[in-house]
Amino acid sequence: MEFLIKGNLNKTYFKKVEANLKQLLPIPDYIEKIFIIDQVKHAASLFRDFPKNTRKKFLSTFEQEQASMAFTYKDIEVVIIFISKQDKYLKSNINACMGILAHELTHVFQKREGMNEHLSDCFNHFFDEYYKILQKLKYPPAETEKLAVTIGETATFVLKDLYMASELINRGLGDYLLEAYYCQFVKPVKAPKFYKSFDKATKEEILNAILFELALLSVVLPFQSYPNPKAKKLINYIQNKYEPHAQEIVKEFYGIDRLYDTEFSWSWEFQHKYFQKIFAGAAYLLKNKTNES
């Protein structure tokens, strides 16, 4: 495996990150390269060994997302850890950096175990049921289908993060992921604008609030009972700084934390219930909290 560092980065520090992580998390041979970069422009040289069309596709995705991610080419995996200006803590907090790297690697491991296909099969199998929940909103069919896909995609991303976090915690690596989340969220921040006035909100604003709240679940749920004082501090900070005006949104998704605590598993039964609760909560909020007819 190649571990490549490019940019204004301390190579000795990141080599230590690599060495420490390898002691805790075996890295399979199919992980061919791990890139650590701090500017988007460095990505071009990272993919130079790939065919032109593949390189173009990878670069387009990375330039659009500008985030840490993994790419699959044939039977190999490539992981990019992108250290943006907002992620400067990764240059000095070794535990947080190990947490981000373990986060991305675990997504790759689980994808190889069939996670993506498993979740996609479950969602598609019950798609008509979720679609019917949204039909109560009486939107045009095309808009309803687009909404179902949007909510489903976000809910699936959240579920992948929940499985990733669960595996790291079970491996005894939860503290590293917690440190990464803590550094990411516990900082001066203004509550999102769409949380300020739900009584005057548009459909788009309500939907953005729903998707934002769902994303926060992937951080909160794995650590709500975690035996580390930082976990409670992290959750309290999120509730006070990111959700101060979001009680209507939070209320509609209360049932998900109970479902997570009691039934969390890889089973379709759990996943079906999870998607049901998300679609039911989203439909209620879009119907009853929007200022549009």
DRENBAZA-6727 format. One record per residue (C-alpha): residue in three letters; x negated, y negated, z. Coordinates in steps of 0.5 Angstrom, whole numbers. Each point is the difference from the previous one (the first is absolute). Example, Ala and Ser with C-alpha at 12.3 -4.5 7.8 and 13.67 -1.06 7.14 Angstrom:
<sites>
@residuo:ALA x:-25 y:9 z:16 .
@residuo:SER x:-2 y:-7 z:-2 .
</sites>
This chain:
<sites>
@residuo:MET x:0 y:0 z:0 .
@residuo:GLU x:-2 y:-7 z:-2 .
@residuo:PHE x:1 y:-5 z:5 .
@residuo:LEU x:-2 y:-7 z:-3 .
@residuo:ILE x:0 y:-7 z:3 .
@residuo:LYS x:1 y:-6 z:-5 .
@residuo:GLY x:0 y:-8 z:2 .
@residuo:ASN x:-2 y:-4 z:6 .
@residuo:LEU x:0 y:6 z:5 .
@residuo:ASN x:-4 y:3 z:5 .
@residuo:LYS x:-2 y:7 z:-3 .
@residuo:THR x:-3 y:2 z:7 .
@residuo:TYR x:6 y:-1 z:3 .
@residuo:PHE x:4 y:3 z:-5 .
@residuo:LYS x:-4 y:6 z:0 .
@residuo:LYS x:1 y:1 z:7 .
@residuo:VAL x:7 y:0 z:-1 .
@residuo:GLU x:-1 y:6 z:-5 .
@residuo:ALA x:-4 y:4 z:5 .
@residuo:ASN x:5 y:-1 z:6 .
@residuo:LEU x:6 y:2 z:-4 .
@residuo:LYS x:-3 y:6 z:-3 .
@residuo:GLN x:-1 y:2 z:7 .
@residuo:LEU x:7 y:0 z:1 .
@residuo:LEU x:3 y:1 z:-7 .
@residuo:PRO x:-2 y:5 z:-5 .
@residuo:ILE x:0 y:-3 z:-7 .
@residuo:PRO x:1 y:5 z:-5 .
@residuo:ASP x:-4 y:1 z:-6 .
@residuo:TYR x:6 y:-3 z:-5 .
@residuo:ILE x:-1 y:-7 z:3 .
@residuo:GLU x:-5 y:-2 z:-5 .
@residuo:LYS x:-1 y:-7 z:2 .
@residuo:ILE x:1 y:-5 z:5 .
@residuo:PHE x:-1 y:-7 z:-1 .
@residuo:ILE x:0 y:-6 z:5 .
@residuo:ILE x:0 y:-7 z:-4 .
@residuo:ASP x:2 y:-7 z:2 .
@residuo:GLN x:2 y:-3 z:-6 .
@residuo:VAL x:5 y:2 z:-6 .
@residuo:LYS x:-6 y:-1 z:-5 .
@residuo:HIS x:-4 y:6 z:2 .
@residuo:ALA x:5 y:5 z:-1 .
@residuo:ALA x:-1 y:0 z:-8 .
@residuo:SER x:-7 y:3 z:1 .
@residuo:LEU x:3 y:5 z:5 .
@residuo:PHE x:4 y:3 z:-6 .
@residuo:ARG x:-5 y:0 z:-5 .
@residuo:ASP x:-1 y:8 z:-1 .
@residuo:PHE x:7 y:1 z:-1 .
@residuo:PRO x:3 y:0 z:-7 .
@residuo:LYS x:3 y:-7 z:-3 .
@residuo:ASN x:7 y:1 z:1 .
@residuo:THR x:-1 y:3 z:7 .
@residuo:ARG x:-4 y:-6 z:2 .
@residuo:LYS x:5 y:-5 z:-3 .
@residuo:LYS x:5 y:3 z:4 .
@residuo:PHE x:-3 y:1 z:7 .
@residuo:LEU x:-3 y:-7 z:-1 .
@residuo:SER x:7 y:-3 z:-1 .
@residuo:THR x:3 y:3 z:6 .
@residuo:PHE x:-6 y:-2 z:4 .
@residuo:GLU x:0 y:-7 z:-2 .
@residuo:GLN x:8 y:0 z:1 .
@residuo:GLU x:0 y:3 z:7 .
@residuo:GLN x:-7 y:-3 z:3 .
@residuo:ALA x:0 y:5 z:5 .
@residuo:SER x:-3 y:6 z:3 .
@residuo:MET x:2 y:6 z:-4 .
@residuo:ALA x:-1 y:7 z:-4 .
@residuo:PHE x:0 y:2 z:-7 .
@residuo:THR x:0 y:7 z:-3 .
@residuo:TYR x:-4 y:2 z:-6 .
@residuo:LYS x:1 y:7 z:-3 .
@residuo:ASP x:-2 y:4 z:7 .
@residuo:ILE x:-4 y:-5 z:3 .
@residuo:GLU x:2 y:-6 z:5 .
@residuo:VAL x:-3 y:-7 z:1 .
@residuo:VAL x:1 y:-4 z:6 .
@residuo:ILE x:0 y:-8 z:0 .
@residuo:ILE x:-1 y:-4 z:6 .
@residuo:PHE x:1 y:-7 z:-1 .
@residuo:ILE x:-2 y:-5 z:5 .
@residuo:SER x:4 y:-6 z:-2 .
@residuo:LYS x:-1 y:-7 z:4 .
@residuo:GLN x:6 y:2 z:4 .
@residuo:ASP x:-4 y:7 z:2 .
@residuo:LYS x:-6 y:-3 z:3 .
@residuo:TYR x:0 y:4 z:6 .
@residuo:LEU x:-2 y:6 z:-4 .
@residuo:LYS x:-7 y:-3 z:-1 .
@residuo:SER x:-1 y:0 z:8 .
@residuo:ASN x:5 y:5 z:3 .
@residuo:ILE x:-2 y:7 z:-1 .
@residuo:ASN x:6 y:3 z:3 .
@residuo:ALA x:5 y:-4 z:-4 .
@residuo:CYS x:-4 y:2 z:-7 .
@residuo:MET x:-1 y:7 z:2 .
@residuo:GLY x:8 y:0 z:1 .
@residuo:ILE x:1 y:-4 z:-7 .
@residuo:LEU x:-4 y:6 z:-3 .
@residuo:ALA x:3 y:5 z:3 .
@residuo:HIS x:7 y:-3 z:-2 .
@residuo:GLU x:-2 y:1 z:-7 .
@residuo:LEU x:-3 y:6 z:0 .
@residuo:THR x:6 y:4 z:4 .
@residuo:HIS x:4 y:-3 z:-5 .
@residuo:VAL x:-4 y:4 z:-6 .
@residuo:PHE x:0 y:6 z:5 .
@residuo:GLN x:7 y:0 z:0 .
@residuo:LYS x:1 y:-1 z:-7 .
@residuo:ARG x:-4 y:6 z:-2 .
@residuo:GLU x:5 y:4 z:5 .
@residuo:GLY x:6 y:-2 z:-4 .
@residuo:MET x:2 y:-6 z:4 .
@residuo:ASN x:2 y:-4 z:-6 .
@residuo:GLU x:4 y:5 z:-4 .
@residuo:HIS x:4 y:2 z:7 .
@residuo:LEU x:2 y:-7 z:1 .
@residuo:SER x:2 y:-1 z:-7 .
@residuo:ASP x:4 y:6 z:0 .
@residuo:CYS x:4 y:-1 z:6 .
@residuo:PHE x:2 y:-7 z:-2 .
@residuo:ASN x:2 y:2 z:-7 .
@residuo:HIS x:4 y:6 z:3 .
@residuo:PHE x:4 y:-5 z:4 .
@residuo:PHE x:0 y:-6 z:-5 .
@residuo:ASP x:7 y:0 z:-2 .
@residuo:GLU x:2 y:0 z:8 .
@residuo:TYR x:-5 y:-6 z:1 .
@residuo:TYR x:3 y:-4 z:-6 .
@residuo:LYS x:7 y:1 z:2 .
@residuo:ILE x:-1 y:-3 z:7 .
@residuo:LEU x:-3 y:-6 z:-4 .
@residuo:GLN x:6 y:0 z:-5 .
@residuo:LYS x:4 y:-3 z:6 .
@residuo:LEU x:-3 y:-6 z:-1 .
@residuo:LYS x:4 y:-1 z:-7 .
@residuo:TYR x:-6 y:-2 z:-4 .
@residuo:PRO x:-1 y:1 z:-7 .
@residuo:PRO x:-2 y:7 z:-1 .
@residuo:ALA x:-7 y:-2 z:-3 .
@residuo:GLU x:-1 y:-4 z:6 .
@residuo:THR x:2 y:5 z:5 .
@residuo:GLU x:-5 y:5 z:-3 .
@residuo:LYS x:-6 y:-5 z:0 .
@residuo:LEU x:2 y:-1 z:7 .
@residuo:ALA x:0 y:8 z:2 .
@residuo:VAL x:-7 y:0 z:-4 .
@residuo:THR x:-3 y:-6 z:4 .
@residuo:ILE x:3 y:3 z:7 .
@residuo:GLY x:-2 y:7 z:-2 .
@residuo:GLU x:-7 y:-2 z:-2 .
@residuo:THR x:-2 y:-4 z:7 .
@residuo:ALA x:3 y:5 z:4 .
@residuo:THR x:-4 y:5 z:-3 .
@residuo:PHE x:-6 y:-4 z:1 .
@residuo:VAL x:2 y:-1 z:7 .
@residuo:LEU x:1 y:8 z:1 .
@residuo:LYS x:-7 y:1 z:-3 .
@residuo:ASP x:-3 y:-4 z:5 .
@residuo:LEU x:3 y:3 z:5 .
@residuo:TYR x:-2 y:7 z:-2 .
@residuo:MET x:-7 y:-3 z:0 .
@residuo:ALA x:0 y:-3 z:7 .
@residuo:SER x:3 y:6 z:3 .
@residuo:GLU x:-6 y:4 z:-3 .
@residuo:LEU x:-5 y:-4 z:2 .
@residuo:ILE x:3 y:0 z:7 .
@residuo:ASN x:0 y:7 z:0 .
@residuo:ARG x:-7 y:0 z:-2 .
@residuo:GLY x:-2 y:-4 z:6 .
@residuo:LEU x:-2 y:-6 z:-5 .
@residuo:GLY x:6 y:-4 z:2 .
@residuo:ASP x:-4 y:-5 z:4 .
@residuo:TYR x:-4 y:-2 z:-7 .
@residuo:LEU x:7 y:-1 z:-3 .
@residuo:LEU x:3 y:-4 z:5 .
@residuo:GLU x:-6 y:-5 z:0 .
@residuo:ALA x:1 y:-1 z:-7 .
@residuo:TYR x:7 y:-2 z:1 .
@residuo:TYR x:-2 y:-4 z:6 .
@residuo:CYS x:-5 y:-4 z:-4 .
@residuo:GLN x:5 y:-1 z:-6 .
@residuo:PHE x:6 y:-2 z:4 .
@residuo:VAL x:-2 y:-3 z:7 .
@residuo:LYS x:-2 y:-7 z:-3 .
@residuo:PRO x:3 y:-7 z:-1 .
@residuo:VAL x:6 y:1 z:-4 .
@residuo:LYS x:6 y:-4 z:-2 .
@residuo:ALA x:7 y:4 z:0 .
@residuo:PRO x:2 y:2 z:-7 .
@residuo:LYS x:4 y:-6 z:-3 .
@residuo:PHE x:6 y:5 z:-2 .
@residuo:TYR x:1 y:1 z:8 .
@residuo:LYS x:2 y:-7 z:1 .
@residuo:SER x:7 y:0 z:-2 .
@residuo:PHE x:4 y:6 z:-1 .
@residuo:ASP x:7 y:-3 z:0 .
@residuo:LYS x:-2 y:-4 z:-7 .
@residuo:ALA x:-5 y:5 z:-3 .
@residuo:THR x:1 y:3 z:-7 .
@residuo:LYS x:0 y:7 z:-2 .
@residuo:GLU x:-7 y:-1 z:-2 .
@residuo:GLU x:-2 y:-3 z:7 .
@residuo:ILE x:3 y:6 z:3 .
@residuo:LEU x:-3 y:5 z:-4 .
@residuo:ASN x:-7 y:-3 z:1 .
@residuo:ALA x:2 y:0 z:8 .
@residuo:ILE x:2 y:8 z:-1 .
@residuo:LEU x:-6 y:2 z:-4 .
@residuo:PHE x:-5 y:-4 z:5 .
@residuo:GLU x:3 y:3 z:6 .
@residuo:LEU x:0 y:7 z:-3 .
@residuo:ALA x:-8 y:-1 z:-1 .
@residuo:LEU x:-1 y:-2 z:7 .
@residuo:LEU x:3 y:7 z:2 .
@residuo:SER x:-6 y:3 z:-2 .
@residuo:VAL x:-4 y:-4 z:5 .
@residuo:VAL x:5 y:1 z:6 .
@residuo:LEU x:3 y:7 z:0 .
@residuo:PRO x:-7 y:4 z:0 .
@residuo:PHE x:-2 y:-4 z:6 .
@residuo:GLN x:6 y:-2 z:4 .
@residuo:SER x:-2 y:6 z:5 .
@residuo:TYR x:-7 y:0 z:-1 .
@residuo:PRO x:-5 y:0 z:6 .
@residuo:ASN x:-4 y:-6 z:-1 .
@residuo:PRO x:1 y:-7 z:3 .
@residuo:LYS x:-1 y:-3 z:-7 .
@residuo:ALA x:6 y:4 z:-3 .
@residuo:LYS x:5 y:-4 z:5 .
@residuo:LYS x:-4 y:-7 z:-2 .
@residuo:LEU x:1 y:2 z:-7 .
@residuo:ILE x:7 y:1 z:0 .
@residuo:ASN x:2 y:-6 z:5 .
@residuo:TYR x:-4 y:-4 z:-5 .
@residuo:ILE x:4 y:2 z:-6 .
@residuo:GLN x:7 y:-1 z:3 .
@residuo:ASN x:-2 y:-7 z:3 .
@residuo:LYS x:-4 y:-3 z:-6 .
@residuo:TYR x:3 y:4 z:-6 .
@residuo:GLU x:7 y:2 z:2 .
@residuo:PRO x:2 y:-6 z:4 .
@residuo:HIS x:6 y:-2 z:-4 .
@residuo:ALA x:1 y:7 z:-3 .
@residuo:GLN x:5 y:4 z:6 .
@residuo:GLU x:5 y:1 z:-5 .
@residuo:ILE x:-4 y:4 z:-5 .
@residuo:VAL x:-4 y:3 z:6 .
@residuo:LYS x:7 y:2 z:3 .
@residuo:GLU x:2 y:4 z:-7 .
@residuo:PHE x:-6 y:4 z:0 .
@residuo:TYR x:0 y:2 z:8 .
@residuo:GLY x:2 y:7 z:-2 .
@residuo:ILE x:-6 y:2 z:-4 .
@residuo:ASP x:-5 y:-1 z:6 .
@residuo:ARG x:5 y:5 z:4 .
@residuo:LEU x:0 y:5 z:-6 .
@residuo:TYR x:-8 y:-1 z:-1 .
@residuo:ASP x:-1 y:2 z:8 .
@residuo:THR x:5 y:6 z:-1 .
@residuo:GLU x:-1 y:3 z:-7 .
@residuo:PHE x:-6 y:-2 z:-3 .
@residuo:SER x:-3 y:5 z:-5 .
@residuo:TRP x:-1 y:2 z:-7 .
@residuo:SER x:7 y:3 z:-1 .
@residuo:TRP x:5 y:-3 z:-5 .
@residuo:GLU x:5 y:0 z:6 .
@residuo:PHE x:-4 y:-5 z:3 .
@residuo:GLN x:-2 y:-4 z:-6 .
@residuo:HIS x:8 y:0 z:-2 .
@residuo:LYS x:2 y:-3 z:6 .
@residuo:TYR x:-5 y:-5 z:0 .
@residuo:PHE x:2 y:-2 z:-7 .
@residuo:GLN x:7 y:0 z:2 .
@residuo:LYS x:-1 y:-5 z:6 .
@residuo:ILE x:-4 y:-5 z:-4 .
@residuo:PHE x:5 y:0 z:-6 .
@residuo:ALA x:6 y:-1 z:5 .
@residuo:GLY x:-4 y:-5 z:4 .
@residuo:ALA x:-2 y:-4 z:-6 .
@residuo:ALA x:7 y:0 z:-3 .
@residuo:TYR x:3 y:-2 z:6 .
@residuo:LEU x:-5 y:-6 z:0 .
@residuo:LEU x:1 y:-2 z:-7 .
@residuo:LYS x:8 y:0 z:1 .
@residuo:ASN x:1 y:-3 z:6 .
@residuo:LYS x:-6 y:-5 z:1 .
@residuo:THR x:-1 y:-3 z:-7 .
@residuo:ASN x:3 y:-7 z:-1 .
@residuo:GLU x:2 y:2 z:-7 .
@residuo:SER x:6 y:3 z:-3 .
</sites>
